[in-house]
Amino acid sequence: MSPKSGRVVKPATGSSESPVSGELVSAREFWDRCFKEVAPDVKDAPPGRDLSEIVNRLRAASAVDVLDVGCGLGRWSVTLARAGFRVLAVDVSSEAVRIVRERAQREGLAISTAVCAAQELSRPGVHVDAVVCNSVLDHMRPHDADMAATNIMQTLKPGGLAYVSFDGLDIGDTGPEVRQNYRVAADGTWEYVRGPRRGMIWRYYQDPEIRRLFREFEEVEFSVWNTGQRRTWFRKPIRDSHPT
Ligand SMILES: C[S@@+](CC[C@H](N)C(=O)[O-])C[C@H]1O[C@@H](n2cnc3c(N)ncnc32)[C@H](O)[C@@H]1O
């Protein structure tokens, strides 16, 4: 992977401007709207948590190239690039990617960027040592999350590490005022139909579902935090059914 190229990730079908499903169109619209409304000081804010454990683990694995799937404002990408990793930051939102690209240029960071949905990561050309995917798969329905996990597998080099987090059920979110803003689809996905999150989807993944998504990986760690967040590390087997 070249940090300068920005062309190593391409949609599997069509261009990033012609998404494969109506679901992706809606996701792009929702997240673009969010990122357009972000205040300037929020854009440069640090990650919401200390990432030294992530950095240490990636260093221990001798990772060089790291793919940040669903990079958002690039908080993780920036921290990882400052720690010396070459980062490829991708997101379904072109607005998010624009923000990250501008920041990387401004700060001279080794971050390349691409507008790309996790479901569209192509196989050839992208081979990274590690993937980070923080609070992203929760915004997908199960079949999309499954596709994303498969793509992460195909993007990783054999033995590569994936850090993937899933959020917990936030008590505040299920209060009556918020609850009236979403409906629950047959597959358990929350579809926000009014309020500030209108257009967003979110799904609480049960622990067994997470393990099923990453069934072809070796589980390295699966920790549950008091917020309900699940922080997981998976490793691509050295010999697997998806050779790179
Ligand atoms: C809660 S934010 C997390 C952002 C970032 N990972 C972080 O931790 O700061 C969710 C992110 O996932 C992105 N996203 C949502 N659906 C996506 C998809 N199908 N493919 C790639 N990115 C997606 C959104 O645009 C947004 O940036």
The ligand as an ORCA input file, in Angstrom:
! r2SCAN-3c Opt
* xyz 0 1
  C     -19.615      6.713     14.712
  S     -18.643      7.221     13.345
  C     -17.033      6.586     13.799
  C     -15.918      7.332     13.108
  C     -14.504      6.880     13.447
  N     -14.295      5.473     13.186
  C     -14.164      7.193     14.887
  O     -14.112      6.287     15.699
  O     -13.953      8.380     15.189
  C     -19.170      6.096     12.084
  C     -18.433      6.296     10.782
  O     -18.732      5.212      9.927
  C     -18.872      5.703      8.623
  N     -19.676      4.733      7.873
  C     -20.986      4.468      8.024
  N     -21.353      3.491      7.181
  C     -20.244      3.141      6.486
  C     -19.964      2.187      5.457
  N     -20.928      1.406      4.983
  N     -18.711      2.086      4.993
  C     -17.725      2.882      5.460
  N     -17.928      3.817      6.412
  C     -19.164      3.936      6.932
  C     -19.528      7.057      8.805
  O     -19.403      7.891      7.683
  C     -18.786      7.559     10.033
  O     -17.626      8.219      9.659
*
